[in-house]
Amino acid sequence: MTEEHHEGSHDSHALEALRAELDAVDERLRDALRERIEICVRIAEHKKENAVPMMQPHRIGIVQERAARFAAEHHIDHAFIKRFYDLIIEETCRVEDLVIAGKGRA
């Protein structure tokens, strides 16, 4: 085995190890999103039972501000974190609307 081939093999193993770490983070991220949606279902059920409006703009502002602070503290692009949370909030609002309307959470 040549030295060049040996180094390439080491690089490949290192890359695979890094990808395995990333896969584990992705799995935790998906689990966290699932858990977040499940909590939002419970919130929607509470809102429905107590005649609380689904949309709570002040709460969305708090969540977005917290995300922006996190992004700044961890050198994550502000526009990215805003788009990321916009998507999450859009989906959870959709789910809450379904639950409040009595249509489940499809």
C-alpha positions in Angstrom: 0.0 0.0 0.0 1.5 3.4 -0.9 1.7 6.2 1.5 -0.7 8.3 -0.6 -3.3 5.5 -0.6 -2.9 5.1 3.2 -3.5 8.8 3.8 -6.6 8.7 1.5 -8.0 5.8 3.5 -7.4 7.7 6.7 -9.1 10.8 5.3 -12.1 8.7 4.2 -12.5 7.2 7.7 -12.2 10.6 9.2 -14.9 11.9 6.9 -17.2 9.0 7.6 -16.8 9.6 11.4 -17.7 13.2 10.9 -20.7 12.3 8.8 -21.8 9.8 11.5 -21.6 12.7 14.1 -23.7 14.8 11.8 -26.3 12.0 11.3 -26.6 11.8 15.1 -27.2 15.5 15.4 -29.8 15.3 12.6 -31.6 12.6 14.4 -31.7 14.7 17.6 -32.9 17.6 15.6 -35.8 15.6 14.0 -36.7 14.3 17.5 -36.7 17.8 18.9 -39.0 19.0 16.1 -41.3 16.1 16.7 -41.4 16.8 20.4 -42.0 20.5 19.7 -45.0 19.7 17.5 -46.4 17.4 20.1 -46.2 20.1 22.7 -47.9 22.5 20.3 -50.7 20.0 19.9 -51.2 20.1 23.7 -51.1 23.9 23.6 -53.7 23.9 20.8 -55.9 21.5 22.9 -55.6 23.9 25.8 -56.4 26.9 23.6 -59.5 25.1 22.2 -60.8 24.1 25.7 -60.3 27.6 27.0 -61.3 29.7 24.0 -57.9 31.2 23.6 -57.1 32.5 20.1 -54.6 30.4 18.2 -52.5 33.3 17.0 -50.4 34.8 19.8 -48.2 37.4 18.0 -46.4 38.4 21.2 -45.3 34.8 21.8 -44.0 34.5 18.2 -42.0 37.7 18.8 -40.5 36.2 22.0 -39.5 33.0 20.2 -37.9 34.9 17.3 -36.0 37.3 19.7 -34.6 34.3 21.6 -33.5 32.7 18.4 -31.9 35.9 17.2 -29.9 36.2 20.4 -28.9 32.5 20.1 -27.7 33.1 16.6 -25.7 36.2 17.6 -24.1 34.3 20.5 -23.1 31.3 18.4 -22.2 33.1 15.1 -25.1 31.7 13.2 -26.4 33.8 10.3 -29.4 35.9 11.6 -31.3 35.6 8.3 -30.9 31.8 8.4 -32.2 31.4 11.9 -35.1 33.7 11.1 -36.1 31.6 8.1 -35.6 28.4 10.1 -37.9 29.6 12.9 -40.4 31.0 10.4 -40.8 27.5 8.9 -41.1 25.9 12.4 -43.7 28.5 13.5 -45.6 28.2 10.2 -45.9 24.4 10.7 -46.9 24.6 14.3 -49.5 27.2 13.5 -50.9 24.9 10.8 -51.0 22.0 13.3 -52.6 24.2 16.0 -55.3 25.3 13.5 -56.1 21.7 12.6 -56.3 20.7 16.3 -58.5 23.7 17.2 -60.8 23.0 14.2 -61.1 19.4 15.4 -59.4 17.9 12.4 -56.5 16.2 14.1 -52.9 17.0 13.2 -52.3 15.7 9.7 
